[in-house]
């Protein structure tokens, strides 16, 4: 009998549109989708980038001076982690006994000026076991999100799954990917947006979102010899209508290159999908033992690495804008959520 815990896992990649900038209604929709996927036997259910409650697609198509109303709505519908909304998602995972991963817009409880693109994972008991903030907001996303950190940039054991997660462009970050693999990642989550307009010039090279997702997914799965569950957020008509307000040019920019979800094996091949643009759920049954033989050829964190030559250092601290130094005497006061306290 093998001493290595390499289970079979049934996974679901949910490509769904949030109810645009409506947190409560989106969580209601999430309840229904988790129930559907769990009913199909899924043990891991993955939602796309900032599914709760919408991706700031307006950043790429509207001038900054025309975005304030949408940004204010996004701030209103963002969540605090942990908080009542994450408690609700945790209860949902526990109700069906499944692992749930979902992208969220996270608000800094100490500031009305800071949002993060975050991903949270809950285990079968409903416990929050991984809380990631996107390392770098990409290009125009910086109008909305702050840079994150490497806190929880590590796989979660989950009875042999060793589940790691990266958000969108992080899947092009070689060092971020290696950091997960070097800690034993076996099953990978990659999340993506519903749309990503890039070049409005008539002769410009538009960003092919589907092809970019396919390339990144195959690269990480093949290089790391891992399985990858790739979930994108679908683009809802309500989002297009709210942002474009009838402008045909903006509508075309938002809809011309649809997103894609897929499930990829350790040889870089698609096991399920791609699912293009439309809402739906992809399923696949994964046997994590398939990685053993694949790694015999290329194990980039083991035999196929030169640790005597290449070294990587990672700072996993959660950075805060304020550190207070207090003595042992009474009168410590209260440290807010953005404060790290040091005692001496």
Number of C-alpha atoms within 10 A of each C-alpha: 3 5 5 8 11 18 13 14 17 17 25 29 32 29 34 24 30 27 21 24 25 17 23 14 15 18 20 12 15 22 15 11 19 24 16 13 23 21 11 13 15 24 23 26 26 29 32 32 29 27 31 32 25 29 31 26 21 24 22 21 21 13 10 13 7 11 16 11 9 17 18 11 13 24 18 14 19 23 23 15 19 12 9 11 17 20 16 14 23 22 17 23 29 18 13 18 17 24 27 24 26 22 30 27 28 23 23 16 15 11 9 11 12 15 24 25 25 24 25 21 27 25 21 20 16 23 17 21 15 20 18 23 28 22 22 19 21 14 10 17 17 14 15 19 23 18 15 18 17 18 17 19 24 22 23 22 14 12 10 16 20 19 23 27 30 26 26 23 18 20 22 18 14 10 14 18 21 18 20 22 26 16 15 20 25 26 26 26 22 29 30 30 27 30 27 26 21 18 14 15 8 7 7 9 10 16 15 16 21 20 13 15 26 20 14 19 28 23 19 26 24 21 20 29 30 27 31 30 31 33 34 34 30 29 26 18 12 13 22 20 13 13 20 18 11 11 11 10 11 20 16 14 19 24 17 15 20 19 28 27 33 29 32 28 25 26 20 23 17 18 19 19 17 18 22 17 23 18 16 15 22 23 22 18 16 19 14 21 14 16 19 14 10 17 21 12 11 16 17 16 18 13 12 12 12 11 11 6 6 7 7 9 7 11 10 12 10 13 15 10 7 12 13 11 11 14 10 8 6 7 8 13 7 8 12 11 10 16 15 15 14 10 9 6
